[in-house]
Amino acid sequence: MKYIYDDLAGKKILITGGAGFIGSNLAFYFQKHHPLAKVYVFDKFRSDERFPNGHFKSLGHFQNLIGFKGEIIIGDINNPQDLALLENREFDYIFHQAAISDTTVLDQELIMKTNHIAFLKLLKIAQKHNALMVYASSAGTYGNSPAPNVVGAGEVPENAYGFSKLCMDESVRKILAEDPQRRIIGLRYFNVYGHNEFHKGQTASMILQLGLQAIKNKKVRLFKHGEQKRDFVYIKDVIQANVKAIEAPVSGIYNIGSGNARSFNDIVSCLKAHLGEFEVEYFDNPYSFFQNHTEADISLNEEYLSYIPRFTLEDGIKQYIDEIKAIAEKY
Ligand SMILES: NC(=O)c1ccc[n+]([C@@H]2O[C@H](COP(=O)([O-])OP(=O)(O)OC[C@H]3O[C@@H](n4cnc5c(N)ncnc54)[C@H](O)[C@@H]3O)[C@@H](O)[C@H]2O)c1
């Protein structure tokens, strides 16, 4: 069977947040597999500005784009003049990843403006040229609702980040109710890990953080008692979902996870299989809010998105472990 995405020659693909973790992986995917497509990255990149929690205000990093041959547009999605740079470029596809991705940020005004309001403006740009909009939503929309998490149920976010992502989804639901022909696909990523996440610092996945602790300190620290479960999804599956979205026959919102909840202790076991023995210290969780169990219900994805996760936690860590070792060596 021939797919549309087999032939993206000459198509214009915009990736917002393309200097970040997931966006840069998408940029390189298209560069490698669709060399005749025109790939554009739009990102604010990192400045030395930090949130009161000490984390950088934007996590994009030039190192994620070394070797990228497409066009890089530097701008802030909150700035109308910067968005105007995108107005008349007639993109065919927009993969919107730019956001405040740090779930511990407390500045609700900035989160709402960056994640929700700027998205509405990008939707207008997409509409102007009938571009397909594929955007990053999040499992944060489910808060601590019981797993498995089903799109349309238990959407009770517990932080401003999750709320801003739910606002994106609700806006899309309204638009699609009025105009079912609009081409918009929301992807609710669960806990993504893999290549190019290092520059997220303390907000990188637990797989990277525990891997680095194990290599450097021969000891990892976990919230008591390591049995909290998350749906960890490998970056290659997230890229697969974005690419499959190009072909999705209907617009809609989909969970993007592995479909299986795994515990932090499971991560430790996988890491030990590659790194040998190390100590595990359990300590009290300081966060008043923490998702204790997430698991993506992906039962509709195969039919509507042709998305089938290919990586278990064991498979993903096996592919990723050499990069974790190299990072530990370098930094
Ligand atoms: N990584 C995960 O586990 C995960 C889970 C659920 C949802 N998501 C969502 O996926 C998307 C990508 O996440 P990521 O992990 O790659 O995060 P990331 O922080 O690495 O990437 C986000 C990018 O957006 C850019 N950016 C931030 N504010 C901007 C602004 N105002 N204008 C222009 N660019 C701006 C940053 O510089 C960065 O390059 C985000 O929308 C995030 O909320 C990620």
The ligand as an ORCA input file, in Angstrom:
! r2SCAN-3c Opt
* xyz 0 1
  N       8.330     14.919     26.726
  C       7.200     14.451     27.252
  O       7.211     13.452     28.004
  C       5.878     15.110     26.927
  C       4.710     14.543     27.466
  C       3.492     15.136     27.162
  C       3.433     16.245     26.335
  N       4.577     16.790     25.854
  C       4.474     17.970     24.990
  O       5.205     17.740     23.809
  C       5.754     18.949     23.318
  C       7.251     18.814     23.156
  O       7.806     18.462     24.413
  P       9.351     18.246     24.638
  O       9.491     17.167     25.644
  O      10.025     18.124     23.329
  O       9.730     19.602     25.360
  P      10.879     20.676     25.068
  O      10.777     21.660     26.158
  O      12.168     19.959     24.838
  O      10.417     21.328     23.692
  C       9.596     22.468     23.624
  C      10.256     23.461     22.691
  O       9.411     24.602     22.600
  C      10.231     25.760     22.629
  N       9.448     26.871     23.172
  C       9.012     27.013     24.433
  N       8.341     28.176     24.558
  C       8.347     28.738     23.324
  C       7.813     29.951     22.816
  N       7.150     30.794     23.597
  N       8.007     30.245     21.508
  C       8.709     29.404     20.701
  N       9.239     28.240     21.141
  C       9.058     27.917     22.435
  C      11.398     25.397     23.536
  O      12.532     26.233     23.279
  C      11.624     23.949     23.172
  O      12.548     23.829     22.122
  C       5.351     20.028     24.324
  O       4.184     20.644     23.850
  C       5.056     19.237     25.582
  O       4.143     19.884     26.423
  C       5.801     16.239     26.125
*
